[in-house]
């Protein structure tokens, strides 16, 4: 699998969000470490250099579960913007953590309550960087 790509602003903001959440104990140490590990393994680039097929913060993503072919769509946001009714999922949620930095067509193994499943990034409906929104 190719290396994850994250823009410099997302990288800094996600790290700050993790540190804030750890201070307020609103994220478990296990989830924080998992997300930090993903971030540390990523290639960091300027926002303008992010390919349009990469999942970034504030992206609206359509994905499918390989075992059921069920499709879902949501936006990956910072914790304070999360709103399930608006399909806005916090970067701290396991599915958002699993997706950030991956590309359209990538398949990711993900552990759900029923066991291991594969999800595929089908489409990025909106990506801030592709739309020229570099400072979201």
Beta strands, then each sheet from edge to edge (+ up, - down):
strand 1: 5-7
strand 2: 43-45
strand 3: 60-65
strand 4: 71-77
strand 5: 88-90
strand 6: 107-112
strand 7: 115-126
sheet 1: 1+ 2+
sheet 2: 5+ 4+ 3- 7+ 6-
end
